[in-house]
Amino acid sequence: MTVSLAAHAAAHPRAALQDRYAAVRAHTLSLAAPLSEEDQCVQPMPDASPTKWHLAHTSWFFEAVVLCEHAKGYEPFDARFFHLFNSYYESLGPRHPRPQRGLLTRPSLAQVHRYRAHVDAAMARFIETATGPEWDAAAPLMELGLNHEQQHQELVLTDILYTLGCNPLLPAYRAGEAPPLRLASGPSTAGWIDMQGDVARIGHAGEGFAFDNETPRHEVLLQPFRIADRLVTCGEFAEFIADGGYEKPSLWLSDGWAAVQANGWRHPLYWIAPDDPRAPAPHWQVFGLDGVRPLDAEAPVTHLSYYEAAAYAEWAGARLPTEFEWEAASAAPGMHQLTGHAWQWTRSSYDPYPGFRPWAGAVAEYNGKFMVGQLVLRGSSSATPAGHERATYRNFFPPAARWQFSGIRLAKDAAC
């Protein structure tokens, strides 16, 4: 493990770790609570896993990575679950195919809850009693497991939104109650922050938790650039649509234009056009976790692919920032909506930092094996759990992904 991860785990005494473990695990259950059993078993596309699978997989992680490896005498809840709920860890054995997770009607949701309770009880005993090398080896893995579960908490919301969005009834995630995901508006008029060219220090440093892909900290030479002080709004993106943005191949990357044509994209995911039969009124609507609502022109636009973000930037006479520009600018005065609103596409490929080394053991597969064909997003979204964001966080998705809470921050070369 990296020094930063081990040091962060060592800084948390047992009682604090037990409290944090209990809080994170309880929050996952609270996110699933508004859903029916049927809701939690559906998988409308390979990239969106059922809620029930998320509940089981996050328990599998603690069982497979911590308990089976480090807790003496631990008895697995059900050895078959190692196959069912392994995500992508080749070193930990074969897996049920990802596109078929929605076929797992068994085990039942009730049994998955019993599985979570079994793992939680074993983890409580381990945190209380583990000593010496056993504790030293497991403590950083437990901290990783909690951050891993927080990632899946966001996925529970993004995946169930996609699931409910496929339902012709367009049901709200919490009927009659808007979840606390309202986006704060930025300045009414976007401004530009000028950043001088310089050598920037990029990547995680210090004792706080970080994933391995955020390290090592290194120097990057940046040319002078300008970056928008807020995110692109729904109203601004609607102007792009009205100007024929989805109909002009000159604005699009080649693969992006092919995606537009193949998928019939004409607006962001979850937008409902005025002429859509599902529209409750003759103007733009947006489906979200709180159901169908009128489009909020001042809210940041979300659920865009990288291709759509890049096309909008081209239309606006700008570009997307690199991930290094974004991180350097995150400390600049006057920047708004950095976190808690939308993951922000950058034009940077998801590559290893110079000197990158993955963690040791099974968790070596956590990030490094995906460093091909993906783009980096920075910030965090309205669905990101509190405390799970930082300026060095590197999220990543393929360029066509649009079911995430992903949006746009523009940049320009200094001469533009």
N, C-alpha and C positions, 0 to 999 in steps of 0.2 A: 504494500500500500504506500501511497505517498506520505511524506512527512506531515503535510498539512492535515490529511485525513486522520492519521493516527494521533496527532497532537490535539486535534479538536475532540476526538473521542475521549482521550485521557483527561481533558479538562472538565469533563462532565462527571460528577460523582454519581454513584449508583442510584441514589434516591431521585436525583434529577433526571437520570436516564429512564428510570422506571416511569416517572410521571410523564415524560415526553413520549415514551413508547405508548402508554395508555391513551394519551390525548390524540396522537396521530391515528392510532387504530380506531378509536371511537369516531373520529371525524370521517373516516372512510365509510363507516356504517351509517353515519348521519346523512351522507350524500346519497346513499342507496335507499334510505328510508322512504322517500316519497314515491318510489317505484313499485309497481306490482311485480309478482313473480314472473308474469309473462314479459314485462318490460325488460327484466334482467337476464333473459335467456336469448334475446334476439341478436343476430349479427347481420346487418343489412349489407355489409361489404367486408372484404378481408381485413382492411385497415382498422375497422371499428370493432373492438372486442365487446362481448356481452359484459354487462355489469357483474354478473355472477362470476365470470371468469376473472375479472379484476380482483374481486374479493378473495378468490381462491389463490390466484397467482401471487399476490402480495404476501399471503401466508406461506405459500410454497417457498418464497425467497428466504424467509427467516428459517423455515424448517431445513431446506436443503443447504443453505450457505452457512448458517450459524449453528443450529441445533445438531444436525447430523454430523457435522464436522468437529464440533467443539464441546458439546454437552454429553458427558459420560452417561451411558445407560439410557439415552433418549430412545423412545419407541415411536416410530412414525405413526401418524393417525391412520393412514391407508397407503401402502406402498404403491398402489396403482396411480396415486395422485402425482407421483414424480413424473410419470409420462404425460398425464393429462394437462398439468399446469406449468410445465417448463416452457418458457417462452422461446429462447434462442440459444441456450447454453449447451453447445455441443459436448463440452467436457463433462456435463452432468447427465448425459444419456439422451435417448431418443425422445421425440416430442409428438404430441397430437398436432396434426397440420393446422396452421394458423387459420386458413380460410374455413375450417370446419369447426371452429370453437362454438358456433351457434347450434351445432348438432348435439352438444352435450346436455341433453335434458336430464341426464343422470350423471353425477350425483345431484340430488335435489338442492334447492336453495337452503332448505333447513339443514341439510348435511354439510353444506359449505359453511354455514354459520357455526356448526359444531366443530368443524375443522379449524376455523379461526379461533374458537374458544380453547381448543386443545393446544394449539400453537402458543396462544397468549399465556396460558397457564404454565407451559414449559418455559417460555421466555422469562416470565416473572421469577420462576425458581432459579433459572440460570443467572439472571442479573443479580439475584440476591446471594448466590452461593459460589459462583465461579471465582477462582483465584489464580494467581501466578501466570504461567505462560498461556493457560487456557483462556483467562480473561484478557490478557494482552493481545492475543491473536484475534479474539472475537469482538472486542470493543469497537474497533473501527468498522467492522462488518455490520454491526448493529446500527451504527450511525449511517452507514451507506443504505442499509435496509429502510430506515426511516425516510431518508430522502428519496429513495426509490418509490416508497409508498406514496409520498407526496406527488411525485410525477404521475402516478396512476390515479390519484385523486382528481387531477386535472383531466386525465383521459376519461374517467367516469363521466364527467360533464360533457366533454366534447363528443364522446361516443354516443351517449344517450341523446344528445341533441340531434345528432345525425339520425339515430333510430327513430325518434319521434317525428323528425322532419320527413321521413319516408311514409309516415302514416297520413292518409288523406284527411283525417280529422284534425291534424296539426295540434295535438294536445299539448298543454303546458307541462313542463317538468314538475312544477308545484302549482296545482290548480288553485286559483283564487289567492295566491300569495307570490309576489314577485321575489325571487331570490336576491340576495344582496350582491348583485353583479352590475349595478347601474354604473355607467361610465361617466366620469366627470369630464366636462367640456374643457378644452384648451382655449387659448386666446381666439377671439372671433376672427381676427385676421392673422394668417400665418406670417411669421417673421423668419429671418435668416440669421444664423449665428456664424460669424466668420472665425475660422480656425486657422491659425498660422501653421505652416509646414514645420515639422520638427520631428525629433526622435521621440516616439511614445513608448512607454512601458506598458505592455499588454499581457494580460493573464493574471491568474490568482496569486496573491502573496499574503502571508500572514497565517494565523492559526485557525481561522474560520473554515467551515466545511467547503470543499469544492470537489467537483467531479474531476477525474483524471484528465479529461479533454480540455480543462481550463488551465492546464499547466504544461510546461514550465513557463514562468514569467520571462518575457523576452522583449527585445527592442525591435520596433518597426519604424521605418522612415515614412512619414506622411507628407505628401505635398499639400500646399494650402488648399482648403476646401471650405464650402459653406454647407450648413446643415439646417433643416427646418426645425423651428423651436417646438413644433407640435405635430401630431399625426394628421394624415389626410382624413377629412370628414366624409360622412355619407353624402352630404349635400354636394361636396366637391366631386365625389365619384359619380354622382348622378349627372353632373354636367358632362363628364367624360362619356357616359352612356348616351346622353341626349345628342352629343356631337358625333355619334356614330363610332365611338371608340372600339366597339366589338366588331365593326364592319370594315376596318381599315387595316389591311395586312402590313402596311408600312410601319405601323406602331409596334408590331409584335415580333418577338424572336421566332425563328422558323418553327421550332418545336411547340412554342406557345400558340401560334396560328393554327398549327395542325390540331392541337388540343381543342381550340375554340370550335373548329369545324367538326371534329369527331364527336364532341360532347354537346354541341349546341349551346355553349355558354353565351349568355346575353346580358348577364348581370351577376353580382356576387351570389354565392351560395346562400340560401335562405331568404333572399329578397323575393318578394311577390309583386309582379308587375301589375299595373292598373287594369290590364285586360285579362289577367289570369282569372279563371273561373273561381279560384279559391279566395280571391281578394274580397274582403268585406266592404271595401269602399273604392271609388275610382281614383286612387292615388297609391303611390308606392307603400307597401307594407313590408315588415321584416318579421320573420319567425325567429324566436329566441327561446331561452329557457323559461321565460314568463309568458310564452304563447305568442300570438300574432299581435303586433303593435304597429301603429303608424311609424314610418321611417322618421327617425330623429336626425335632422339635417346636420346638427352640430356634434353628434356622436362620432367617434372614430369608426371608419369603415373596417369591417372585419370579414373573415372567411373568404379571403382571396388567395389564389395561388401565386407563386412567384411570377408566373407568366403575366398574370393580370397586374400585379404590382409594377413590373418592369414596363408594361405597355402604358399604364397610367403615367409613370414617370416620363416616358418618352413624349407622351401627349402634352405633359405639363412643362416641357423644356428643361427637364431635370434628369436625375438618375437616382438609383438606390445607393445608399452609402455602403462602403465596405464594413465588415465587422470591426475592423481596427479603427476606422473613423468614428463609428458609433460608440465604441468603448472610450475613445479619447474624448469625445464630445459629451459623454454622460456626466463628466465632472464640471462642465462649463456652466456658468451662471445663465439663467434664463431658459433652460431646457425644461419642457413640460411633457407629461405623459410618457415618461421613460419606462415605468413599470405599472402593472395593475390595469392596463387597458387592452393592449393587443401586442402579441409577438410581432416584431418588426423585421420584415424580410431585409436581408442584406444581399449584396451582389457577390459575396464571398463563398467559395466552395468550402465544404466542411472537410478541412485537411488537418493533419496533425501539426501542432506547433513544433518549431525546431527543438530537438532533444526530447520529444514526447516519448514516454514509456508508459504502457498500460499497467494497471495494478497487477499484482501477482495472484495466482490461483484462478479459480473459476471466474472471478469478476474481471479478469483480463478481457473477457468478451463483452464487457458492459458498453463500451463506447468505440474503441478503436476499430473494430471490425466493420463499422458502418461508414468509415471515412472514404466514401466513393459515391458519386452520383447524387449528393445531397447539398442543399444550400443552408447557410447559417441564418438563424433568426435570433435577435437580441431583445432584451427587455423581459416582459412577462405579460400575462393576460388577466382579464377580469376573472378567469376561472382558476388562476394559479393560487394555491393555498398561501395564506399569509406567512411571511417569513421564508418563503422558498424562492426568493429572487435576489439577484445581485448583478452588478454591472459586468462581471466577467462570465456570466452564465451563457453557455453556447447551446441553444436548441437547434435542431436540424430536422429537415424534412425534404423529400424529393420535390422538385419544382412544380409538379401538378397538384400537390396536396392543397386542399382548400377547406377541409372540414375542421381545421383548427381555428382558434381565435387569432388569425394572422392579418396584419394590416400593413400600412405604408408610412414611412418617414422618408422624405425626399432629401437629396443632397445635390450639390453642384460642384464643379471645379471652380476654384476661386476666380478665374477669369470670366466666368459666365454670369 
